[in-house]
Amino acid sequence: MKTTFKAVTEAKDGLTISCQARDFEYTLDEPKELGGNDMGMNPVESILCSLGACKSIVVKAFARAHKIKINSVRIELEGVLDPDGFLGKNPDAKIGFSEIKTHFFIDADNTAEEITRYIDFVERNCPVQDTIVNAPDFKTEITLIDEELEKAV
């Protein structure tokens, strides 16, 4: 059975964005030097956090089934991005990340070989990583809101 997840974002002051899903809300923004209000991490930092969180969840959720005794897991991620692509200064530069590096810090009661095999499983079974590597089909809809009609409501 497929599950549909939903999120809503709304632009606020400047480049500050309110993000909502289910009963949760957080703020994304850009640093002041990039024209934002610095009220939260920016979207590319957020995608790195989402990727790391997803990998951490997979590590913990499947450990028992793989006979892995995890004591702790911490993941550091780095994404390389050339802002000249996004800013239109270099038409040959990739707009998004050109590379993402994941560094796992694992404390477990298993051998290095067992952990390496397990992390290979994690990398293959992380939904966020799969979404990045195997891009989904994108569909876009646009609704133009009549300002006069909106004011009357």
C-alpha positions in Angstrom: 0.0 0.0 0.0 1.4 3.4 -1.0 1.4 6.3 1.4 1.2 9.9 0.5 3.1 12.5 2.5 2.1 16.1 2.4 3.9 19.4 3.2 3.1 23.1 2.9 5.5 25.9 2.6 4.6 29.6 2.8 6.9 32.6 2.1 7.1 35.0 5.0 9.3 38.1 5.4 12.2 38.3 3.0 13.4 34.8 2.3 12.0 33.3 5.4 9.8 30.2 4.7 7.4 28.5 7.1 7.3 24.8 6.6 4.5 22.6 7.8 3.8 18.9 7.8 1.1 17.1 9.9 1.1 19.1 13.2 4.7 20.2 12.9 6.3 23.5 11.7 9.8 24.8 11.3 11.4 27.7 9.5 13.9 27.7 6.7 15.8 30.8 5.6 19.0 32.0 4.1 21.9 33.6 6.0 22.0 37.4 6.0 24.9 37.4 3.6 22.7 35.7 1.0 19.8 38.1 1.5 17.9 36.2 4.2 16.9 36.9 7.8 19.0 34.0 9.2 15.9 32.6 11.0 16.8 29.0 10.2 18.9 26.7 8.1 18.6 27.0 4.4 16.9 24.4 2.1 20.2 22.7 1.1 21.3 22.4 4.7 17.8 21.0 5.4 18.1 18.4 2.7 21.4 17.3 4.2 19.8 17.0 7.6 16.9 15.1 6.1 19.3 12.7 4.4 21.3 12.2 7.6 18.1 11.7 9.7 16.7 9.2 7.3 20.0 7.2 7.3 20.1 7.3 11.1 16.5 6.0 11.2 17.3 3.1 8.8 20.4 2.3 10.9 18.4 2.0 14.1 15.2 0.5 12.6 16.8 -2.5 10.9 19.7 -3.1 13.3 18.1 -6.0 15.2 17.0 -7.8 12.1 20.6 -7.6 10.9 22.0 -8.7 14.3 23.8 -5.3 14.7 24.1 -4.0 18.3 24.1 -0.2 17.8 25.3 1.8 20.9 25.3 5.1 19.1 25.3 6.6 15.6 26.2 10.1 14.4 26.3 11.1 10.8 28.1 14.1 9.3 27.1 15.2 5.8 28.7 17.6 3.4 27.2 18.8 0.1 29.3 20.6 -2.6 27.3 23.3 -4.3 28.5 26.0 -6.8 26.3 29.0 -6.2 27.2 30.4 -9.6 24.8 27.8 -11.1 21.9 28.9 -8.9 22.7 32.5 -9.5 22.9 32.1 -13.3 26.5 33.3 -13.4 27.8 30.1 -14.9 25.5 28.2 -17.2 27.8 25.2 -17.0 27.6 24.9 -13.2 25.2 22.4 -11.7 22.4 24.2 -9.9 22.1 21.7 -7.0 24.7 19.6 -5.1 27.4 18.1 -7.3 28.5 15.8 -4.5 27.2 14.7 -1.2 29.6 13.0 1.3 28.2 10.9 4.2 30.5 10.1 7.2 29.1 7.5 9.7 30.3 7.5 13.2 29.2 4.1 14.6 29.7 2.6 18.0 28.4 -1.0 17.8 29.2 -4.4 19.3 30.0 -5.9 15.9 33.0 -6.3 13.6 34.1 -3.7 11.1 33.1 -6.1 8.3 29.6 -6.6 9.7 29.2 -2.8 10.1 30.5 -2.2 6.6 27.9 -4.7 5.2 25.2 -3.1 7.3 26.0 0.4 6.1 25.8 -0.8 2.5 22.3 -2.0 3.3 21.5 1.4 4.9 22.7 3.2 1.8 20.6 1.1 -0.5 17.4 1.3 1.7 17.3 5.0 2.7 14.2 6.6 1.1 15.6 10.1 1.1 18.8 8.9 -0.6 16.8 6.9 -3.1 14.7 10.0 -3.9 17.9 12.0 -4.6 19.6 9.3 -6.6 16.5 8.1 -8.5 14.6 11.3 -9.0 10.8 10.9 -8.9 8.5 12.2 -11.6 7.7 15.8 -10.9 4.3 17.4 -11.6 3.6 21.1 -11.1 0.3 22.8 -10.8 -0.3 26.6 -10.6 -3.2 28.4 -9.1 -3.4 32.1 -9.6 -5.2 33.7 -6.6 -7.4 36.6 -7.5 -6.4 39.2 -4.9 -9.7 41.0 -5.0 -11.6 37.7 -4.4 -9.2 36.8 -1.6 -9.8 40.2 0.1 -13.6 39.7 0.0 -13.4 36.4 1.8 
